[in-house]
Amino acid sequence: EHEEHDHEHHDHDEHASAHSEVEVVYTFECDASSKLDSVSVAFFERWSGIEKMQVQMAGPGGQSAMTLTPAQTAIDLTKIR
């Protein structure tokens, strides 16, 4: 006779390959956007576990994308004027 048991399976290497994605959407409106060249983000200072951030942006001059890192935290807005 076989007795059924519920078993929990644990991945012991789950932290070694942990990966998370977070999607955040910000919309900025500025009356003097022609005077604004960049925006710096403080995500890397506030959350030390963030290694990189993919940024996609759109403006009157088109669309652009870039990758931010702890060493490069400024979003270049001149590309979308």
Secondary structure as GFF3:
##gff-version 3
##sequence-region A 1 81
A	DSSP	three_ten_helix	33	35	.	.	.	ID=ss1
A	DSSP	beta_strand	38	40	.	.	.	ID=ss2
A	DSSP	alpha_helix	43	46	.	.	.	ID=ss3
A	DSSP	beta_strand	53	59	.	.	.	ID=ss4
A	DSSP	beta_strand	62	68	.	.	.	ID=ss5
A	DSSP	beta_strand	74	76	.	.	.	ID=ss6
A	DSSP	three_ten_helix	78	80	.	.	.	ID=ss7
###
